[in-house]
Amino acid sequence: MWDVGLAERTAVLGRHERYVYDVAFSPDGERLASAAWDGTVRLWNPTTGRQVGQLLHDHPTSKRWPSAPTASSSR
């Protein structure tokens, strides 16, 4: 993680065992997701750099942060 205002590194997110191919912030900026070829998507608190969750996947997934279901999509 890099703080552009301070021009310094604030955290290293280093728990993946293989190449990270994508990262994305949640729409509210409260979480960061990193997806890697080790079959994991790790969720991070971007302020502290601490991992707050993990998901497993079989292959590269969409690069879009999943949105909450809407009334029209839940039918």
PyMOL Python script that loads the backbone (N, CA, C, O; Angstrom):
from pymol import cmd

cmd.read_pdbstr("""\
ATOM      1  N   MET A   1       0.856  -1.167   0.000  1.00  0.00           N
ATOM      2  CA  MET A   1       0.000   0.000   0.000  1.00  0.00           C
ATOM      3  C   MET A   1       0.900   1.228   0.000  1.00  0.00           C
ATOM      4  O   MET A   1       1.970   1.240   0.609  1.00  0.00           O
ATOM      5  N   TRP A   2       0.446   2.242  -0.687  1.00  0.00           N
ATOM      6  CA  TRP A   2       1.225   3.467  -0.842  1.00  0.00           C
ATOM      7  C   TRP A   2       0.357   4.657  -0.491  1.00  0.00           C
ATOM      8  O   TRP A   2      -0.754   4.782  -1.005  1.00  0.00           O
ATOM      9  N   ASP A   3       0.846   5.541   0.384  1.00  0.00           N
ATOM     10  CA  ASP A   3       0.160   6.782   0.719  1.00  0.00           C
ATOM     11  C   ASP A   3       0.717   7.859  -0.202  1.00  0.00           C
ATOM     12  O   ASP A   3       1.852   8.306  -0.033  1.00  0.00           O
ATOM     13  N   VAL A   4      -0.089   8.273  -1.176  1.00  0.00           N
ATOM     14  CA  VAL A   4       0.412   9.255  -2.143  1.00  0.00           C
ATOM     15  C   VAL A   4       0.613  10.617  -1.515  1.00  0.00           C
ATOM     16  O   VAL A   4       1.476  11.372  -1.961  1.00  0.00           O
ATOM     17  N   GLY A   5      -0.162  10.956  -0.488  1.00  0.00           N
ATOM     18  CA  GLY A   5       0.015  12.238   0.193  1.00  0.00           C
ATOM     19  C   GLY A   5       1.342  12.333   0.915  1.00  0.00           C
ATOM     20  O   GLY A   5       1.991  13.379   0.904  1.00  0.00           O
ATOM     21  N   LEU A   6       1.747  11.235   1.547  1.00  0.00           N
ATOM     22  CA  LEU A   6       3.021  11.192   2.271  1.00  0.00           C
ATOM     23  C   LEU A   6       4.177  10.710   1.405  1.00  0.00           C
ATOM     24  O   LEU A   6       5.340  10.830   1.789  1.00  0.00           O
ATOM     25  N   ALA A   7       3.853  10.160   0.227  1.00  0.00           N
ATOM     26  CA  ALA A   7       4.849   9.593  -0.686  1.00  0.00           C
ATOM     27  C   ALA A   7       5.684   8.516   0.011  1.00  0.00           C
ATOM     28  O   ALA A   7       6.912   8.501  -0.070  1.00  0.00           O
ATOM     29  N   GLU A   8       4.968   7.607   0.706  1.00  0.00           N
ATOM     30  CA  GLU A   8       5.667   6.511   1.366  1.00  0.00           C
ATOM     31  C   GLU A   8       4.807   5.254   1.428  1.00  0.00           C
ATOM     32  O   GLU A   8       3.579   5.317   1.369  1.00  0.00           O
ATOM     33  N   ARG A   9       5.473   4.126   1.545  1.00  0.00           N
ATOM     34  CA  ARG A   9       4.784   2.850   1.684  1.00  0.00           C
ATOM     35  C   ARG A   9       4.221   2.751   3.093  1.00  0.00           C
ATOM     36  O   ARG A   9       4.904   3.068   4.067  1.00  0.00           O
ATOM     37  N   THR A  10       2.961   2.307   3.199  1.00  0.00           N
ATOM     38  CA  THR A  10       2.323   2.187   4.497  1.00  0.00           C
ATOM     39  C   THR A  10       2.111   0.737   4.925  1.00  0.00           C
ATOM     40  O   THR A  10       1.995   0.459   6.118  1.00  0.00           O
ATOM     41  N   ALA A  11       2.060  -0.183   3.974  1.00  0.00           N
ATOM     42  CA  ALA A  11       1.857  -1.593   4.310  1.00  0.00           C
ATOM     43  C   ALA A  11       2.255  -2.462   3.129  1.00  0.00           C
ATOM     44  O   ALA A  11       2.242  -2.015   1.982  1.00  0.00           O
ATOM     45  N   VAL A  12       2.611  -3.716   3.422  1.00  0.00           N
ATOM     46  CA  VAL A  12       2.876  -4.715   2.395  1.00  0.00           C
ATOM     47  C   VAL A  12       1.867  -5.834   2.605  1.00  0.00           C
ATOM     48  O   VAL A  12       1.802  -6.432   3.679  1.00  0.00           O
ATOM     49  N   LEU A  13       1.092  -6.107   1.581  1.00  0.00           N
ATOM     50  CA  LEU A  13       0.083  -7.151   1.655  1.00  0.00           C
ATOM     51  C   LEU A  13       0.691  -8.408   1.051  1.00  0.00           C
ATOM     52  O   LEU A  13       0.611  -8.604  -0.161  1.00  0.00           O
ATOM     53  N   GLY A  14       1.289  -9.253   1.859  1.00  0.00           N
ATOM     54  CA  GLY A  14       2.098 -10.328   1.321  1.00  0.00           C
ATOM     55  C   GLY A  14       1.736 -11.731   1.737  1.00  0.00           C
ATOM     56  O   GLY A  14       2.637 -12.497   2.077  1.00  0.00           O
ATOM     57  N   ARG A  15       0.487 -12.114   1.733  1.00  0.00           N
ATOM     58  CA  ARG A  15       0.130 -13.469   2.158  1.00  0.00           C
ATOM     59  C   ARG A  15      -0.159 -14.425   1.002  1.00  0.00           C
ATOM     60  O   ARG A  15      -0.273 -15.631   1.220  1.00  0.00           O
ATOM     61  N   HIS A  16      -0.278 -13.918  -0.206  1.00  0.00           N
ATOM     62  CA  HIS A  16      -0.526 -14.811  -1.335  1.00  0.00           C
ATOM     63  C   HIS A  16       0.706 -15.666  -1.602  1.00  0.00           C
ATOM     64  O   HIS A  16       1.839 -15.229  -1.402  1.00  0.00           O
ATOM     65  N   GLU A  17       0.462 -16.897  -2.057  1.00  0.00           N
ATOM     66  CA  GLU A  17       1.564 -17.809  -2.343  1.00  0.00           C
ATOM     67  C   GLU A  17       1.968 -17.803  -3.814  1.00  0.00           C
ATOM     68  O   GLU A  17       3.011 -18.350  -4.173  1.00  0.00           O
ATOM     69  N   ARG A  18       1.152 -17.188  -4.666  1.00  0.00           N
ATOM     70  CA  ARG A  18       1.465 -17.103  -6.090  1.00  0.00           C
ATOM     71  C   ARG A  18       1.143 -15.706  -6.585  1.00  0.00           C
ATOM     72  O   ARG A  18       0.684 -14.857  -5.820  1.00  0.00           O
ATOM     73  N   TYR A  19       1.383 -15.473  -7.855  1.00  0.00           N
ATOM     74  CA  TYR A  19       1.231 -14.172  -8.513  1.00  0.00           C
ATOM     75  C   TYR A  19      -0.149 -13.557  -8.299  1.00  0.00           C
ATOM     76  O   TYR A  19      -1.164 -14.213  -8.533  1.00  0.00           O
ATOM     77  N   VAL A  20      -0.190 -12.318  -7.863  1.00  0.00           N
ATOM     78  CA  VAL A  20      -1.435 -11.556  -7.743  1.00  0.00           C
ATOM     79  C   VAL A  20      -1.749 -10.964  -9.108  1.00  0.00           C
ATOM     80  O   VAL A  20      -0.916 -10.266  -9.685  1.00  0.00           O
ATOM     81  N   TYR A  21      -2.939 -11.234  -9.632  1.00  0.00           N
ATOM     82  CA  TYR A  21      -3.281 -10.745 -10.966  1.00  0.00           C
ATOM     83  C   TYR A  21      -4.294  -9.614 -10.953  1.00  0.00           C
ATOM     84  O   TYR A  21      -4.538  -9.009 -11.997  1.00  0.00           O
ATOM     85  N   ASP A  22      -4.900  -9.305  -9.793  1.00  0.00           N
ATOM     86  CA  ASP A  22      -5.861  -8.202  -9.770  1.00  0.00           C
ATOM     87  C   ASP A  22      -6.079  -7.725  -8.351  1.00  0.00           C
ATOM     88  O   ASP A  22      -5.999  -8.504  -7.401  1.00  0.00           O
ATOM     89  N   VAL A  23      -6.353  -6.444  -8.214  1.00  0.00           N
ATOM     90  CA  VAL A  23      -6.762  -5.846  -6.941  1.00  0.00           C
ATOM     91  C   VAL A  23      -7.897  -4.881  -7.223  1.00  0.00           C
ATOM     92  O   VAL A  23      -7.984  -4.314  -8.313  1.00  0.00           O
ATOM     93  N   ALA A  24      -8.771  -4.695  -6.235  1.00  0.00           N
ATOM     94  CA  ALA A  24      -9.887  -3.759  -6.395  1.00  0.00           C
ATOM     95  C   ALA A  24     -10.340  -3.278  -5.028  1.00  0.00           C
ATOM     96  O   ALA A  24     -10.398  -4.044  -4.066  1.00  0.00           O
ATOM     97  N   PHE A  25     -10.662  -1.986  -4.964  1.00  0.00           N
ATOM     98  CA  PHE A  25     -11.260  -1.431  -3.753  1.00  0.00           C
ATOM     99  C   PHE A  25     -12.762  -1.640  -3.799  1.00  0.00           C
ATOM    100  O   PHE A  25     -13.365  -1.620  -4.872  1.00  0.00           O
ATOM    101  N   SER A  26     -13.370  -1.844  -2.627  1.00  0.00           N
ATOM    102  CA  SER A  26     -14.828  -1.873  -2.548  1.00  0.00           C
ATOM    103  C   SER A  26     -15.344  -0.484  -2.897  1.00  0.00           C
ATOM    104  O   SER A  26     -14.603   0.492  -2.779  1.00  0.00           O
ATOM    105  N   PRO A  27     -16.604  -0.374  -3.325  1.00  0.00           N
ATOM    106  CA  PRO A  27     -17.136   0.945  -3.702  1.00  0.00           C
ATOM    107  C   PRO A  27     -17.022   1.996  -2.594  1.00  0.00           C
ATOM    108  O   PRO A  27     -16.865   3.182  -2.885  1.00  0.00           O
ATOM    109  N   ASP A  28     -17.101   1.572  -1.326  1.00  0.00           N
ATOM    110  CA  ASP A  28     -17.008   2.539  -0.225  1.00  0.00           C
ATOM    111  C   ASP A  28     -15.569   2.779   0.240  1.00  0.00           C
ATOM    112  O   ASP A  28     -15.334   3.608   1.119  1.00  0.00           O
ATOM    113  N   GLY A  29     -14.598   2.052  -0.350  1.00  0.00           N
ATOM    114  CA  GLY A  29     -13.195   2.232   0.004  1.00  0.00           C
ATOM    115  C   GLY A  29     -12.782   1.598   1.315  1.00  0.00           C
ATOM    116  O   GLY A  29     -11.646   1.774   1.755  1.00  0.00           O
ATOM    117  N   GLU A  30     -13.685   0.861   1.948  1.00  0.00           N
ATOM    118  CA  GLU A  30     -13.408   0.266   3.255  1.00  0.00           C
ATOM    119  C   GLU A  30     -12.655  -1.061   3.176  1.00  0.00           C
ATOM    120  O   GLU A  30     -12.097  -1.509   4.178  1.00  0.00           O
ATOM    121  N   ARG A  31     -12.630  -1.689   2.017  1.00  0.00           N
ATOM    122  CA  ARG A  31     -11.954  -2.968   1.843  1.00  0.00           C
ATOM    123  C   ARG A  31     -11.192  -2.977   0.525  1.00  0.00           C
ATOM    124  O   ARG A  31     -11.530  -2.259  -0.416  1.00  0.00           O
ATOM    125  N   LEU A  32     -10.164  -3.802   0.481  1.00  0.00           N
ATOM    126  CA  LEU A  32      -9.391  -4.028  -0.729  1.00  0.00           C
ATOM    127  C   LEU A  32      -9.375  -5.529  -0.964  1.00  0.00           C
ATOM    128  O   LEU A  32      -9.119  -6.297  -0.037  1.00  0.00           O
ATOM    129  N   ALA A  33      -9.643  -5.954  -2.176  1.00  0.00           N
ATOM    130  CA  ALA A  33      -9.593  -7.371  -2.533  1.00  0.00           C
ATOM    131  C   ALA A  33      -8.402  -7.600  -3.451  1.00  0.00           C
ATOM    132  O   ALA A  33      -8.163  -6.823  -4.375  1.00  0.00           O
ATOM    133  N   SER A  34      -7.653  -8.674  -3.191  1.00  0.00           N
ATOM    134  CA  SER A  34      -6.545  -9.060  -4.063  1.00  0.00           C
ATOM    135  C   SER A  34      -6.763 -10.511  -4.478  1.00  0.00           C
ATOM    136  O   SER A  34      -6.989 -11.380  -3.636  1.00  0.00           O
ATOM    137  N   ALA A  35      -6.693 -10.764  -5.791  1.00  0.00           N
ATOM    138  CA  ALA A  35      -6.919 -12.106  -6.338  1.00  0.00           C
ATOM    139  C   ALA A  35      -5.606 -12.637  -6.890  1.00  0.00           C
ATOM    140  O   ALA A  35      -4.864 -11.917  -7.559  1.00  0.00           O
ATOM    141  N   ALA A  36      -5.321 -13.921  -6.602  1.00  0.00           N
ATOM    142  CA  ALA A  36      -4.041 -14.496  -7.003  1.00  0.00           C
ATOM    143  C   ALA A  36      -4.216 -15.880  -7.605  1.00  0.00           C
ATOM    144  O   ALA A  36      -5.252 -16.527  -7.452  1.00  0.00           O
ATOM    145  N   TRP A  37      -3.161 -16.313  -8.299  1.00  0.00           N
ATOM    146  CA  TRP A  37      -3.145 -17.624  -8.926  1.00  0.00           C
ATOM    147  C   TRP A  37      -3.024 -18.746  -7.903  1.00  0.00           C
ATOM    148  O   TRP A  37      -3.010 -19.913  -8.293  1.00  0.00           O
ATOM    149  N   ASP A  38      -2.937 -18.443  -6.626  1.00  0.00           N
ATOM    150  CA  ASP A  38      -2.939 -19.485  -5.600  1.00  0.00           C
ATOM    151  C   ASP A  38      -4.351 -19.946  -5.255  1.00  0.00           C
ATOM    152  O   ASP A  38      -4.537 -20.777  -4.367  1.00  0.00           O
ATOM    153  N   GLY A  39      -5.357 -19.398  -5.966  1.00  0.00           N
ATOM    154  CA  GLY A  39      -6.739 -19.801  -5.752  1.00  0.00           C
ATOM    155  C   GLY A  39      -7.443 -19.046  -4.648  1.00  0.00           C
ATOM    156  O   GLY A  39      -8.494 -19.476  -4.174  1.00  0.00           O
ATOM    157  N   THR A  40      -6.873 -17.915  -4.228  1.00  0.00           N
ATOM    158  CA  THR A  40      -7.503 -17.142  -3.160  1.00  0.00           C
ATOM    159  C   THR A  40      -7.796 -15.705  -3.602  1.00  0.00           C
ATOM    160  O   THR A  40      -7.119 -15.131  -4.455  1.00  0.00           O
ATOM    161  N   VAL A  41      -8.824 -15.167  -2.987  1.00  0.00           N
ATOM    162  CA  VAL A  41      -9.103 -13.736  -3.007  1.00  0.00           C
ATOM    163  C   VAL A  41      -9.034 -13.321  -1.552  1.00  0.00           C
ATOM    164  O   VAL A  41      -9.799 -13.816  -0.725  1.00  0.00           O
ATOM    165  N   ARG A  42      -8.139 -12.433  -1.238  1.00  0.00           N
ATOM    166  CA  ARG A  42      -7.977 -11.984   0.150  1.00  0.00           C
ATOM    167  C   ARG A  42      -8.564 -10.595   0.289  1.00  0.00           C
ATOM    168  O   ARG A  42      -8.402  -9.742  -0.583  1.00  0.00           O
ATOM    169  N   LEU A  43      -9.243 -10.387   1.394  1.00  0.00           N
ATOM    170  CA  LEU A  43      -9.859  -9.099   1.697  1.00  0.00           C
ATOM    171  C   LEU A  43      -9.030  -8.416   2.771  1.00  0.00           C
ATOM    172  O   LEU A  43      -8.640  -9.037   3.760  1.00  0.00           O
ATOM    173  N   TRP A  44      -8.768  -7.142   2.569  1.00  0.00           N
ATOM    174  CA  TRP A  44      -7.876  -6.372   3.434  1.00  0.00           C
ATOM    175  C   TRP A  44      -8.546  -5.110   3.936  1.00  0.00           C
ATOM    176  O   TRP A  44      -9.428  -4.559   3.278  1.00  0.00           O
ATOM    177  N   ASN A  45      -8.124  -4.658   5.099  1.00  0.00           N
ATOM    178  CA  ASN A  45      -8.451  -3.323   5.576  1.00  0.00           C
ATOM    179  C   ASN A  45      -7.337  -2.431   5.034  1.00  0.00           C
ATOM    180  O   ASN A  45      -6.194  -2.556   5.473  1.00  0.00           O
ATOM    181  N   PRO A  46      -7.636  -1.534   4.094  1.00  0.00           N
ATOM    182  CA  PRO A  46      -6.566  -0.742   3.480  1.00  0.00           C
ATOM    183  C   PRO A  46      -5.936   0.273   4.430  1.00  0.00           C
ATOM    184  O   PRO A  46      -4.833   0.751   4.165  1.00  0.00           O
ATOM    185  N   THR A  47      -6.599   0.609   5.516  1.00  0.00           N
ATOM    186  CA  THR A  47      -6.032   1.553   6.479  1.00  0.00           C
ATOM    187  C   THR A  47      -4.953   0.890   7.320  1.00  0.00           C
ATOM    188  O   THR A  47      -3.902   1.482   7.564  1.00  0.00           O
ATOM    189  N   THR A  48      -5.210  -0.346   7.768  1.00  0.00           N
ATOM    190  CA  THR A  48      -4.262  -1.031   8.648  1.00  0.00           C
ATOM    191  C   THR A  48      -3.356  -2.012   7.915  1.00  0.00           C
ATOM    192  O   THR A  48      -2.295  -2.372   8.424  1.00  0.00           O
ATOM    193  N   GLY A  49      -3.768  -2.455   6.710  1.00  0.00           N
ATOM    194  CA  GLY A  49      -3.018  -3.464   5.983  1.00  0.00           C
ATOM    195  C   GLY A  49      -3.253  -4.866   6.506  1.00  0.00           C
ATOM    196  O   GLY A  49      -2.555  -5.795   6.098  1.00  0.00           O
ATOM    197  N   ARG A  50      -4.217  -5.048   7.401  1.00  0.00           N
ATOM    198  CA  ARG A  50      -4.510  -6.370   7.961  1.00  0.00           C
ATOM    199  C   ARG A  50      -5.513  -7.117   7.093  1.00  0.00           C
ATOM    200  O   ARG A  50      -6.454  -6.529   6.561  1.00  0.00           O
ATOM    201  N   GLN A  51      -5.298  -8.420   6.960  1.00  0.00           N
ATOM    202  CA  GLN A  51      -6.245  -9.256   6.229  1.00  0.00           C
ATOM    203  C   GLN A  51      -7.484  -9.448   7.087  1.00  0.00           C
ATOM    204  O   GLN A  51      -7.386  -9.738   8.279  1.00  0.00           O
ATOM    205  N   VAL A  52      -8.664  -9.283   6.465  1.00  0.00           N
ATOM    206  CA  VAL A  52      -9.922  -9.419   7.200  1.00  0.00           C
ATOM    207  C   VAL A  52     -10.807 -10.535   6.651  1.00  0.00           C
ATOM    208  O   VAL A  52     -11.882 -10.788   7.194  1.00  0.00           O
ATOM    209  N   GLY A  53     -10.377 -11.198   5.595  1.00  0.00           N
ATOM    210  CA  GLY A  53     -11.165 -12.293   5.045  1.00  0.00           C
ATOM    211  C   GLY A  53     -10.442 -12.964   3.899  1.00  0.00           C
ATOM    212  O   GLY A  53      -9.431 -12.472   3.397  1.00  0.00           O
ATOM    213  N   GLN A  54     -10.991 -14.113   3.495  1.00  0.00           N
ATOM    214  CA  GLN A  54     -10.411 -14.858   2.382  1.00  0.00           C
ATOM    215  C   GLN A  54     -11.504 -15.666   1.696  1.00  0.00           C
ATOM    216  O   GLN A  54     -12.367 -16.250   2.350  1.00  0.00           O
ATOM    217  N   LEU A  55     -11.452 -15.691   0.388  1.00  0.00           N
ATOM    218  CA  LEU A  55     -12.356 -16.495  -0.426  1.00  0.00           C
ATOM    219  C   LEU A  55     -11.516 -17.404  -1.300  1.00  0.00           C
ATOM    220  O   LEU A  55     -10.377 -17.071  -1.627  1.00  0.00           O
ATOM    221  N   LEU A  56     -12.064 -18.550  -1.685  1.00  0.00           N
ATOM    222  CA  LEU A  56     -11.372 -19.462  -2.586  1.00  0.00           C
ATOM    223  C   LEU A  56     -12.027 -19.430  -3.950  1.00  0.00           C
ATOM    224  O   LEU A  56     -13.239 -19.241  -4.052  1.00  0.00           O
ATOM    225  N   HIS A  57     -11.235 -19.616  -5.011  1.00  0.00           N
ATOM    226  CA  HIS A  57     -11.784 -19.659  -6.365  1.00  0.00           C
ATOM    227  C   HIS A  57     -11.025 -20.693  -7.188  1.00  0.00           C
ATOM    228  O   HIS A  57      -9.888 -21.051  -6.880  1.00  0.00           O
ATOM    229  N   ASP A  58     -11.685 -21.163  -8.245  1.00  0.00           N
ATOM    230  CA  ASP A  58     -11.086 -22.173  -9.114  1.00  0.00           C
ATOM    231  C   ASP A  58     -10.333 -21.567 -10.293  1.00  0.00           C
ATOM    232  O   ASP A  58      -9.463 -22.217 -10.872  1.00  0.00           O
ATOM    233  N   HIS A  59     -10.658 -20.340 -10.649  1.00  0.00           N
ATOM    234  CA  HIS A  59     -10.035 -19.689 -11.797  1.00  0.00           C
ATOM    235  C   HIS A  59     -10.211 -18.178 -11.664  1.00  0.00           C
ATOM    236  O   HIS A  59     -10.979 -17.718 -10.819  1.00  0.00           O
ATOM    237  N   PRO A  60      -9.512 -17.408 -12.485  1.00  0.00           N
ATOM    238  CA  PRO A  60      -9.668 -15.951 -12.433  1.00  0.00           C
ATOM    239  C   PRO A  60     -11.136 -15.565 -12.576  1.00  0.00           C
ATOM    240  O   PRO A  60     -11.871 -16.123 -13.390  1.00  0.00           O
ATOM    241  N   THR A  61     -11.533 -14.612 -11.776  1.00  0.00           N
ATOM    242  CA  THR A  61     -12.934 -14.190 -11.758  1.00  0.00           C
ATOM    243  C   THR A  61     -13.079 -12.775 -12.297  1.00  0.00           C
ATOM    244  O   THR A  61     -12.104 -12.151 -12.715  1.00  0.00           O
ATOM    245  N   SER A  62     -14.275 -12.296 -12.281  1.00  0.00           N
ATOM    246  CA  SER A  62     -14.584 -10.953 -12.768  1.00  0.00           C
ATOM    247  C   SER A  62     -13.760  -9.909 -12.032  1.00  0.00           C
ATOM    248  O   SER A  62     -13.462 -10.060 -10.847  1.00  0.00           O
ATOM    249  N   LYS A  63     -13.402  -8.868 -12.731  1.00  0.00           N
ATOM    250  CA  LYS A  63     -12.633  -7.784 -12.133  1.00  0.00           C
ATOM    251  C   LYS A  63     -13.529  -6.717 -11.507  1.00  0.00           C
ATOM    252  O   LYS A  63     -13.052  -5.652 -11.115  1.00  0.00           O
ATOM    253  N   ARG A  64     -14.819  -7.003 -11.416  1.00  0.00           N
ATOM    254  CA  ARG A  64     -15.755  -6.040 -10.859  1.00  0.00           C
ATOM    255  C   ARG A  64     -16.099  -6.442  -9.434  1.00  0.00           C
ATOM    256  O   ARG A  64     -16.346  -7.616  -9.159  1.00  0.00           O
ATOM    257  N   TRP A  65     -16.115  -5.459  -8.514  1.00  0.00           N
ATOM    258  CA  TRP A  65     -16.509  -5.730  -7.138  1.00  0.00           C
ATOM    259  C   TRP A  65     -17.969  -6.169  -7.152  1.00  0.00           C
ATOM    260  O   TRP A  65     -18.799  -5.498  -7.765  1.00  0.00           O
ATOM    261  N   PRO A  66     -18.309  -7.292  -6.485  1.00  0.00           N
ATOM    262  CA  PRO A  66     -19.699  -7.751  -6.527  1.00  0.00           C
ATOM    263  C   PRO A  66     -20.635  -6.758  -5.865  1.00  0.00           C
ATOM    264  O   PRO A  66     -20.325  -6.208  -4.808  1.00  0.00           O
ATOM    265  N   SER A  67     -21.768  -6.533  -6.481  1.00  0.00           N
ATOM    266  CA  SER A  67     -22.731  -5.595  -5.913  1.00  0.00           C
ATOM    267  C   SER A  67     -23.805  -6.363  -5.163  1.00  0.00           C
ATOM    268  O   SER A  67     -23.991  -7.563  -5.364  1.00  0.00           O
ATOM    269  N   ALA A  68     -24.501  -5.654  -4.303  1.00  0.00           N
ATOM    270  CA  ALA A  68     -25.597  -6.260  -3.550  1.00  0.00           C
ATOM    271  C   ALA A  68     -26.746  -6.559  -4.502  1.00  0.00           C
ATOM    272  O   ALA A  68     -26.952  -5.826  -5.469  1.00  0.00           O
ATOM    273  N   PRO A  69     -27.502  -7.635  -4.241  1.00  0.00           N
ATOM    274  CA  PRO A  69     -28.642  -7.939  -5.114  1.00  0.00           C
ATOM    275  C   PRO A  69     -29.667  -6.818  -5.073  1.00  0.00           C
ATOM    276  O   PRO A  69     -29.880  -6.185  -4.038  1.00  0.00           O
ATOM    277  N   THR A  70     -30.282  -6.589  -6.191  1.00  0.00           N
ATOM    278  CA  THR A  70     -31.355  -5.584  -6.257  1.00  0.00           C
ATOM    279  C   THR A  70     -32.695  -6.310  -6.295  1.00  0.00           C
ATOM    280  O   THR A  70     -32.744  -7.528  -6.468  1.00  0.00           O
ATOM    281  N   ALA A  71     -33.759  -5.575  -6.136  1.00  0.00           N
ATOM    282  CA  ALA A  71     -35.098  -6.170  -6.144  1.00  0.00           C
ATOM    283  C   ALA A  71     -35.348  -6.907  -7.467  1.00  0.00           C
ATOM    284  O   ALA A  71     -35.960  -7.975  -7.468  1.00  0.00           O
ATOM    285  N   SER A  72     -34.883  -6.350  -8.586  1.00  0.00           N
ATOM    286  CA  SER A  72     -35.124  -6.989  -9.872  1.00  0.00           C
ATOM    287  C   SER A  72     -34.272  -8.229 -10.073  1.00  0.00           C
ATOM    288  O   SER A  72     -34.672  -9.126 -10.816  1.00  0.00           O
ATOM    289  N   SER A  73     -33.084  -8.310  -9.422  1.00  0.00           N
ATOM    290  CA  SER A  73     -32.227  -9.470  -9.631  1.00  0.00           C
ATOM    291  C   SER A  73     -32.522 -10.597  -8.645  1.00  0.00           C
ATOM    292  O   SER A  73     -31.966 -11.687  -8.783  1.00  0.00           O
ATOM    293  N   SER A  74     -33.384 -10.361  -7.652  1.00  0.00           N
ATOM    294  CA  SER A  74     -33.660 -11.390  -6.673  1.00  0.00           C
ATOM    295  C   SER A  74     -34.914 -12.199  -6.990  1.00  0.00           C
ATOM    296  O   SER A  74     -35.302 -13.059  -6.199  1.00  0.00           O
ATOM    297  N   ARG A  75     -35.549 -11.945  -8.118  1.00  0.00           N
ATOM    298  CA  ARG A  75     -36.766 -12.668  -8.497  1.00  0.00           C
ATOM    299  C   ARG A  75     -36.470 -14.002  -9.086  1.00  0.00           C
ATOM    300  O   ARG A  75     -37.391 -14.731  -9.456  1.00  0.00           O
TER     301      ARG A  75
END
""", "prot")
cmd.dss("prot")
cmd.show_as("cartoon", "prot")
cmd.util.cbc("prot")
cmd.orient("prot")
